[in-house]
């Protein structure tokens, strides 16, 4: 999808990508993030080298274009003890 577009330009920052996609006939983009915390499974503990009893924080981000096409699906997982997630809202939102 990015081949031959501005997304290949090294001067385009991550902050610019949303505008590039919206301008490339994808229409307004919608982002959905699902944030959860739960105990790790044995497999997650092994892959992430976490001790027993540590909770896992998981963020699944989906970016959807105006036609409903999923442009990005990202699944992050990390120790909930090691990270702090802070969100802010603009006044009036």
N, CA, C and O atoms as CSV, one atom per row, in Angstrom:
chain,resi,resn,atom,element,x,y,z
A,1,UNK,N,N,0.822,-1.190,0.000
A,1,UNK,CA,C,0.000,0.000,0.000
A,1,UNK,C,C,0.868,1.256,0.000
A,1,UNK,O,O,0.485,2.273,-0.579
A,2,UNK,N,N,2.035,1.195,0.646
A,2,UNK,CA,C,2.876,2.388,0.760
A,2,UNK,C,C,3.760,2.612,-0.456
A,2,UNK,O,O,4.246,3.722,-0.672
A,3,UNK,N,N,3.973,1.570,-1.251
A,3,UNK,CA,C,4.886,1.684,-2.385
A,3,UNK,C,C,4.446,2.807,-3.328
A,3,UNK,O,O,3.302,2.852,-3.779
A,4,UNK,N,N,5.388,3.709,-3.612
A,4,UNK,CA,C,5.108,4.812,-4.521
A,4,UNK,C,C,4.348,5.961,-3.901
A,4,UNK,O,O,3.893,6.851,-4.620
A,5,UNK,N,N,4.193,5.971,-2.572
A,5,UNK,CA,C,3.470,7.052,-1.894
A,5,UNK,C,C,4.434,7.844,-1.018
A,5,UNK,O,O,5.616,7.518,-0.910
A,6,UNK,N,N,3.901,8.885,-0.399
A,6,UNK,CA,C,4.706,9.693,0.524
A,6,UNK,C,C,5.164,8.905,1.747
A,6,UNK,O,O,6.105,9.312,2.428
A,7,UNK,N,N,4.508,7.783,2.030
A,7,UNK,CA,C,4.903,6.996,3.198
A,7,UNK,C,C,6.312,6.437,3.066
A,7,UNK,O,O,6.945,6.113,4.071
A,8,UNK,N,N,6.810,6.320,1.842
A,8,UNK,CA,C,8.180,5.847,1.632
A,8,UNK,C,C,9.212,6.949,1.837
A,8,UNK,O,O,10.405,6.664,1.942
A,9,UNK,N,N,8.779,8.175,1.894
A,9,UNK,CA,C,9.684,9.315,2.045
A,9,UNK,C,C,10.241,9.343,3.467
A,9,UNK,O,O,9.465,9.428,4.418
A,10,UNK,N,N,11.569,9.276,3.642
A,10,UNK,CA,C,12.141,9.275,4.996
A,10,UNK,C,C,11.892,10.577,5.754
A,10,UNK,O,O,12.050,10.620,6.974
A,11,UNK,N,N,11.507,11.626,5.054
A,11,UNK,CA,C,11.227,12.899,5.713
A,11,UNK,C,C,9.829,12.938,6.334
A,11,UNK,O,O,9.528,13.843,7.113
A,12,UNK,N,N,8.982,11.979,6.004
A,12,UNK,CA,C,7.620,11.932,6.551
A,12,UNK,C,C,7.695,11.308,7.936
A,12,UNK,O,O,8.152,10.175,8.088
A,13,UNK,N,N,7.248,12.047,8.943
A,13,UNK,CA,C,7.291,11.545,10.319
A,13,UNK,C,C,6.040,10.727,10.611
A,13,UNK,O,O,5.077,10.739,9.844
A,14,UNK,N,N,6.073,10.019,11.734
A,14,UNK,CA,C,4.897,9.251,12.141
A,14,UNK,C,C,3.686,10.155,12.323
A,14,UNK,O,O,2.557,9.748,12.048
A,15,UNK,N,N,3.916,11.378,12.786
A,15,UNK,CA,C,2.814,12.313,12.973
A,15,UNK,C,C,2.182,12.703,11.645
A,15,UNK,O,O,1.004,13.057,11.604
A,16,UNK,N,N,2.947,12.644,10.557
A,16,UNK,CA,C,2.430,13.016,9.240
A,16,UNK,C,C,1.651,11.893,8.571
A,16,UNK,O,O,0.880,12.152,7.648
A,17,UNK,N,N,1.831,10.656,9.012
A,17,UNK,CA,C,1.257,9.510,8.312
A,17,UNK,C,C,-0.265,9.587,8.270
A,17,UNK,O,O,-0.863,9.266,7.243
A,18,UNK,N,N,-0.901,10.001,9.352
A,18,UNK,CA,C,-2.364,10.094,9.354
A,18,UNK,C,C,-2.841,11.027,8.243
A,18,UNK,O,O,-3.773,10.691,7.512
A,19,UNK,N,N,-2.211,12.194,8.111
A,19,UNK,CA,C,-2.583,13.130,7.062
A,19,UNK,C,C,-2.331,12.571,5.673
A,19,UNK,O,O,-3.124,12.793,4.758
A,20,UNK,N,N,-1.224,11.841,5.510
A,20,UNK,CA,C,-0.914,11.226,4.211
A,20,UNK,C,C,-1.999,10.216,3.842
A,20,UNK,O,O,-2.477,10.209,2.708
A,21,UNK,N,N,-2.389,9.364,4.792
A,21,UNK,CA,C,-3.410,8.361,4.514
A,21,UNK,C,C,-4.766,9.008,4.238
A,21,UNK,O,O,-5.482,8.593,3.326
A,22,UNK,N,N,-5.119,10.031,5.031
A,22,UNK,CA,C,-6.399,10.700,4.803
A,22,UNK,C,C,-6.416,11.379,3.441
A,22,UNK,O,O,-7.453,11.411,2.778
A,23,UNK,N,N,-5.284,11.919,3.020
A,23,UNK,CA,C,-5.212,12.577,1.730
A,23,UNK,C,C,-5.114,11.616,0.564
A,23,UNK,O,O,-5.272,12.029,-0.585
A,24,UNK,N,N,-4.859,10.346,0.828
A,24,UNK,CA,C,-4.712,9.347,-0.232
A,24,UNK,C,C,-6.027,8.603,-0.459
A,24,UNK,O,O,-6.024,7.402,-0.732
A,25,UNK,N,N,-7.135,9.306,-0.349
A,25,UNK,CA,C,-8.476,8.771,-0.611
A,25,UNK,C,C,-8.919,7.727,0.417
A,25,UNK,O,O,-9.821,6.935,0.146
A,26,UNK,N,N,-8.292,7.724,1.586
A,26,UNK,CA,C,-8.763,6.821,2.626
A,26,UNK,C,C,-9.807,7.501,3.503
A,26,UNK,O,O,-10.434,6.850,4.340
A,27,UNK,N,N,-9.999,8.813,3.318
A,27,UNK,CA,C,-10.985,9.538,4.111
A,27,UNK,C,C,-10.538,9.693,5.546
A,27,UNK,O,O,-9.401,9.366,5.887
A,28,UNK,N,N,-11.422,10.187,6.386
A,28,UNK,CA,C,-11.056,10.370,7.797
A,28,UNK,C,C,-10.754,9.022,8.441
A,28,UNK,O,O,-11.443,8.033,8.191
A,29,UNK,N,N,-9.723,8.999,9.267
A,29,UNK,CA,C,-9.325,7.773,9.940
A,29,UNK,C,C,-9.924,7.725,11.334
A,29,UNK,O,O,-10.105,8.754,11.985
A,30,UNK,N,N,-10.225,6.520,11.779
A,30,UNK,CA,C,-10.734,6.308,13.127
A,30,UNK,C,C,-9.766,5.370,13.827
A,30,UNK,O,O,-9.367,4.347,13.270
A,31,UNK,N,N,-9.392,5.721,15.042
A,31,UNK,CA,C,-8.499,4.884,15.845
A,31,UNK,C,C,-9.258,4.350,17.035
A,31,UNK,O,O,-9.993,5.074,17.706
A,32,UNK,N,N,-9.066,3.075,17.283
A,32,UNK,CA,C,-9.676,2.425,18.436
A,32,UNK,C,C,-8.557,1.727,19.194
A,32,UNK,O,O,-7.804,0.946,18.613
A,33,UNK,N,N,-8.445,2.007,20.498
A,33,UNK,CA,C,-7.464,1.328,21.330
A,33,UNK,C,C,-8.193,0.608,22.451
A,33,UNK,O,O,-9.007,1.199,23.160
A,34,UNK,N,N,-7.894,-0.659,22.601
A,34,UNK,CA,C,-8.436,-1.462,23.694
A,34,UNK,C,C,-7.283,-1.763,24.640
A,34,UNK,O,O,-6.276,-2.346,24.239
A,35,UNK,N,N,-7.438,-1.363,25.896
A,35,UNK,CA,C,-6.376,-1.507,26.888
A,35,UNK,C,C,-6.874,-2.427,27.997
A,35,UNK,O,O,-7.920,-2.180,28.597
A,36,UNK,N,N,-6.117,-3.487,28.262
A,36,UNK,CA,C,-6.484,-4.440,29.303
A,36,UNK,C,C,-5.264,-4.777,30.158
A,36,UNK,O,O,-4.124,-4.532,29.763
A,37,UNK,N,N,-5.522,-5.336,31.317
A,37,UNK,CA,C,-4.460,-5.859,32.189
A,37,UNK,C,C,-4.973,-7.166,32.779
A,37,UNK,O,O,-6.133,-7.273,33.177
A,38,UNK,N,N,-4.086,-8.157,32.829
A,38,UNK,CA,C,-4.459,-9.471,33.340
A,38,UNK,C,C,-3.193,-10.250,33.674
A,38,UNK,O,O,-2.100,-9.861,33.262
A,39,UNK,N,N,-3.330,-11.345,34.416
A,39,UNK,CA,C,-2.159,-12.178,34.674
A,39,UNK,C,C,-1.616,-12.758,33.360
A,39,UNK,O,O,-2.377,-13.047,32.436
A,40,UNK,N,N,-0.305,-12.921,33.296
A,40,UNK,CA,C,0.337,-13.507,32.108
A,40,UNK,C,C,0.001,-14.983,32.000
A,40,UNK,O,O,-0.200,-15.664,33.005
A,41,UNK,N,N,-0.058,-15.464,30.778
A,41,UNK,CA,C,-0.110,-16.909,30.562
A,41,UNK,C,C,1.322,-17.437,30.696
A,41,UNK,O,O,2.277,-16.660,30.692
A,42,UNK,N,N,1.462,-18.731,30.811
A,42,UNK,CA,C,2.804,-19.327,30.912
A,42,UNK,C,C,3.625,-19.012,29.665
A,42,UNK,O,O,4.818,-18.726,29.767
A,43,UNK,N,N,3.000,-19.060,28.494
A,43,UNK,CA,C,3.713,-18.777,27.240
A,43,UNK,C,C,4.182,-17.319,27.192
A,43,UNK,O,O,5.306,-17.051,26.768
A,44,UNK,N,N,3.335,-16.377,27.620
A,44,UNK,CA,C,3.717,-14.958,27.626
A,44,UNK,C,C,4.859,-14.713,28.615
A,44,UNK,O,O,5.782,-13.952,28.326
A,45,UNK,N,N,4.794,-15.364,29.788
A,45,UNK,CA,C,5.878,-15.220,30.779
A,45,UNK,C,C,7.204,-15.672,30.182
A,45,UNK,O,O,8.237,-15.032,30.379
A,46,UNK,N,N,7.162,-16.776,29.454
A,46,UNK,CA,C,8.392,-17.310,28.867
A,46,UNK,C,C,8.934,-16.387,27.776
A,46,UNK,O,O,10.120,-16.059,27.777
A,47,UNK,N,N,8.079,-15.968,26.853
A,47,UNK,CA,C,8.520,-15.111,25.737
A,47,UNK,C,C,9.011,-13.760,26.228
A,47,UNK,O,O,10.005,-13.241,25.720
A,48,UNK,N,N,8.325,-13.181,27.212
A,48,UNK,CA,C,8.673,-11.850,27.705
A,48,UNK,C,C,9.648,-11.893,28.879
A,48,UNK,O,O,10.029,-10.846,29.403
A,49,UNK,N,N,10.052,-13.086,29.295
A,49,UNK,CA,C,10.992,-13.266,30.414
A,49,UNK,C,C,10.496,-12.565,31.669
A,49,UNK,O,O,11.236,-11.817,32.308
A,50,UNK,N,N,9.238,-12.813,32.018
A,50,UNK,CA,C,8.630,-12.194,33.197
A,50,UNK,C,C,8.512,-13.215,34.324
A,50,UNK,O,O,8.302,-14.401,34.070
A,51,UNK,N,N,8.647,-12.755,35.574
A,51,UNK,CA,C,8.485,-13.681,36.695
A,51,UNK,C,C,7.014,-14.048,36.901
A,51,UNK,O,O,6.113,-13.335,36.457
A,52,UNK,N,N,6.795,-15.155,37.571
A,52,UNK,CA,C,5.435,-15.597,37.898
A,52,UNK,C,C,4.734,-14.514,38.740
A,52,UNK,O,O,5.359,-13.893,39.599
A,53,UNK,N,N,3.456,-14.298,38.490
A,53,UNK,CA,C,2.671,-13.350,39.276
A,53,UNK,C,C,2.599,-11.949,38.697
A,53,UNK,O,O,1.859,-11.111,39.212
A,54,UNK,N,N,3.350,-11.675,37.640
A,54,UNK,CA,C,3.327,-10.348,37.023
A,54,UNK,C,C,2.111,-10.231,36.105
A,54,UNK,O,O,1.785,-11.158,35.364
A,55,UNK,N,N,1.458,-9.091,36.169
A,55,UNK,CA,C,0.332,-8.837,35.268
A,55,UNK,C,C,0.839,-8.276,33.946
A,55,UNK,O,O,1.874,-7.613,33.880
A,56,UNK,N,N,0.092,-8.559,32.922
A,56,UNK,CA,C,0.428,-8.123,31.575
A,56,UNK,C,C,-0.497,-6.983,31.179
A,56,UNK,O,O,-1.714,-7.073,31.343
A,57,UNK,N,N,0.080,-5.923,30.664
A,57,UNK,CA,C,-0.725,-4.841,30.097
A,57,UNK,C,C,-0.727,-5.053,28.587
A,57,UNK,O,O,0.321,-5.303,27.991
A,58,UNK,N,N,-1.891,-4.954,27.972
A,58,UNK,CA,C,-2.022,-5.193,26.534
A,58,UNK,C,C,-2.790,-4.039,25.915
A,58,UNK,O,O,-3.828,-3.618,26.427
A,59,UNK,N,N,-2.260,-3.531,24.798
A,59,UNK,CA,C,-2.930,-2.482,24.040
A,59,UNK,C,C,-3.092,-2.986,22.612
A,59,UNK,O,O,-2.113,-3.328,21.949
A,60,UNK,N,N,-4.324,-3.028,22.153
A,60,UNK,CA,C,-4.607,-3.378,20.764
A,60,UNK,C,C,-5.113,-2.108,20.090
A,60,UNK,O,O,-6.147,-1.557,20.468
A,61,UNK,N,N,-4.358,-1.649,19.073
A,61,UNK,CA,C,-4.752,-0.429,18.352
A,61,UNK,C,C,-5.165,-0.815,16.938
A,61,UNK,O,O,-4.460,-1.546,16.242
A,62,UNK,N,N,-6.330,-0.304,16.528
A,62,UNK,CA,C,-6.844,-0.516,15.179
A,62,UNK,C,C,-7.075,0.846,14.546
A,62,UNK,O,O,-7.708,1.713,15.148
A,63,UNK,N,N,-6.566,1.042,13.337
A,63,UNK,CA,C,-6.812,2.259,12.572
A,63,UNK,C,C,-7.657,1.854,11.369
A,63,UNK,O,O,-7.286,0.958,10.611
A,64,UNK,N,N,-8.801,2.525,11.203
A,64,UNK,CA,C,-9.786,2.177,10.181
A,64,UNK,C,C,-10.039,3.391,9.310
A,64,UNK,O,O,-10.191,4.501,9.819
A,65,UNK,N,N,-10.088,3.188,7.980
A,65,UNK,CA,C,-10.348,4.319,7.085
A,65,UNK,C,C,-11.845,4.551,6.938
A,65,UNK,O,O,-12.653,3.828,7.520
A,66,UNK,N,N,-12.210,5.567,6.157
A,66,UNK,CA,C,-13.605,5.957,5.984
A,66,UNK,C,C,-14.473,4.871,5.376
A,66,UNK,O,O,-15.688,4.879,5.574
A,67,UNK,N,N,-13.882,3.931,4.637
A,67,UNK,CA,C,-14.636,2.843,4.014
A,67,UNK,C,C,-14.732,1.615,4.918
A,67,UNK,O,O,-15.350,0.616,4.548
A,68,UNK,N,N,-14.116,1.689,6.112
A,68,UNK,CA,C,-14.153,0.561,7.033
A,68,UNK,C,C,-13.009,-0.421,6.868
A,68,UNK,O,O,-13.017,-1.486,7.485
A,69,UNK,N,N,-12.018,-0.081,6.041
A,69,UNK,CA,C,-10.862,-0.948,5.841
A,69,UNK,C,C,-9.870,-0.765,6.978
A,69,UNK,O,O,-9.527,0.365,7.326
A,70,UNK,N,N,-9.407,-1.862,7.559
A,70,UNK,CA,C,-8.408,-1.797,8.627
A,70,UNK,C,C,-7.055,-1.509,7.984
A,70,UNK,O,O,-6.574,-2.283,7.157
A,71,UNK,N,N,-6.442,-0.382,8.373
A,71,UNK,CA,C,-5.130,0.013,7.858
A,71,UNK,C,C,-4.006,-0.387,8.792
A,71,UNK,O,O,-2.865,-0.560,8.362
A,72,UNK,N,N,-4.323,-0.535,10.068
A,72,UNK,CA,C,-3.304,-0.921,11.047
A,72,UNK,C,C,-3.956,-1.732,12.139
A,72,UNK,O,O,-5.048,-1.403,12.603
A,73,UNK,N,N,-3.287,-2.791,12.549
A,73,UNK,CA,C,-3.685,-3.571,13.707
A,73,UNK,C,C,-2.413,-3.882,14.472
A,73,UNK,O,O,-1.581,-4.669,14.020
A,74,UNK,N,N,-2.267,-3.260,15.635
A,74,UNK,CA,C,-1.058,-3.413,16.443
A,74,UNK,C,C,-1.443,-3.995,17.792
A,74,UNK,O,O,-2.418,-3.564,18.408
A,75,UNK,N,N,-0.679,-4.966,18.246
A,75,UNK,CA,C,-0.932,-5.636,19.520
A,75,UNK,C,C,0.350,-5.560,20.351
A,75,UNK,O,O,1.329,-6.246,20.056
A,76,UNK,N,N,0.335,-4.713,21.401
A,76,UNK,CA,C,1.494,-4.567,22.289
A,76,UNK,C,C,1.205,-5.298,23.588
A,76,UNK,O,O,0.072,-5.288,24.071
A,77,UNK,N,N,2.221,-5.932,24.157
A,77,UNK,CA,C,2.100,-6.580,25.468
A,77,UNK,C,C,3.385,-6.339,26.248
A,77,UNK,O,O,4.485,-6.458,25.709
A,78,UNK,N,N,3.229,-5.996,27.529
A,78,UNK,CA,C,4.386,-5.754,28.381
A,78,UNK,C,C,3.980,-5.893,29.834
A,78,UNK,O,O,2.796,-5.978,30.160
A,79,UNK,N,N,4.980,-5.917,30.704
A,79,UNK,CA,C,4.727,-6.016,32.134
A,79,UNK,C,C,3.994,-4.767,32.605
A,79,UNK,O,O,4.457,-3.646,32.394
A,80,UNK,N,N,2.851,-4.970,33.243
A,80,UNK,CA,C,2.073,-3.829,33.747
A,80,UNK,C,C,2.820,-3.094,34.850
A,80,UNK,O,O,2.550,-1.917,35.093
A,81,UNK,N,N,3.745,-3.755,35.517
A,81,UNK,CA,C,4.517,-3.121,36.582
A,81,UNK,C,C,5.591,-2.190,36.033
A,81,UNK,O,O,6.059,-1.298,36.740
A,82,UNK,N,N,5.980,-2.389,34.789
A,82,UNK,CA,C,7.100,-1.642,34.224
A,82,UNK,C,C,6.676,-0.375,33.476
A,82,UNK,O,O,7.523,0.464,33.171
A,83,UNK,N,N,5.392,-0.222,33.178
A,83,UNK,CA,C,4.946,0.905,32.355
A,83,UNK,C,C,3.767,1.610,32.983
A,83,UNK,O,O,2.969,1.020,33.712
A,84,UNK,N,N,3.681,2.882,32.681
A,84,UNK,CA,C,2.537,3.690,33.104
A,84,UNK,C,C,1.914,4.280,31.852
A,84,UNK,O,O,2.617,4.837,31.008
A,85,UNK,N,N,0.625,4.164,31.729
A,85,UNK,CA,C,-0.082,4.700,30.565
A,85,UNK,C,C,-0.854,5.925,31.025
A,85,UNK,O,O,-1.663,5.849,31.948
A,86,UNK,N,N,-0.599,7.057,30.375
A,86,UNK,CA,C,-1.262,8.311,30.724
A,86,UNK,C,C,-1.971,8.846,29.485
A,86,UNK,O,O,-1.373,8.927,28.412
A,87,UNK,N,N,-3.214,9.203,29.625
A,87,UNK,CA,C,-3.983,9.781,28.516
A,87,UNK,C,C,-4.543,11.118,28.977
A,87,UNK,O,O,-4.877,11.294,30.149
A,88,UNK,N,N,-4.641,12.048,28.051
A,88,UNK,CA,C,-5.225,13.342,28.359
A,88,UNK,C,C,-6.336,13.658,27.378
A,88,UNK,O,O,-6.302,13.217,26.229
A,89,UNK,N,N,-7.303,14.405,27.821
A,89,UNK,CA,C,-8.382,14.849,26.961
A,89,UNK,C,C,-8.377,16.364,26.879
A,89,UNK,O,O,-8.153,17.051,27.876
A,90,UNK,N,N,-8.623,16.868,25.702
A,90,UNK,CA,C,-8.721,18.311,25.545
A,90,UNK,C,C,-10.031,18.787,26.160
A,90,UNK,O,O,-11.022,18.058,26.131
A,91,UNK,N,N,-10.055,19.998,26.718
A,91,UNK,CA,C,-11.307,20.525,27.288
A,91,UNK,C,C,-12.414,20.549,26.231
A,91,UNK,O,O,-12.182,20.885,25.069
A,92,UNK,N,N,-13.616,20.185,26.665
A,92,UNK,CA,C,-14.758,20.213,25.763
A,92,UNK,C,C,-14.907,18.953,24.929
A,92,UNK,O,O,-15.765,18.909,24.048
A,93,UNK,N,N,-14.115,17.943,25.171
A,93,UNK,CA,C,-14.208,16.698,24.374
A,93,UNK,C,C,-14.837,15.607,25.185
A,93,UNK,O,O,-15.002,14.490,24.694
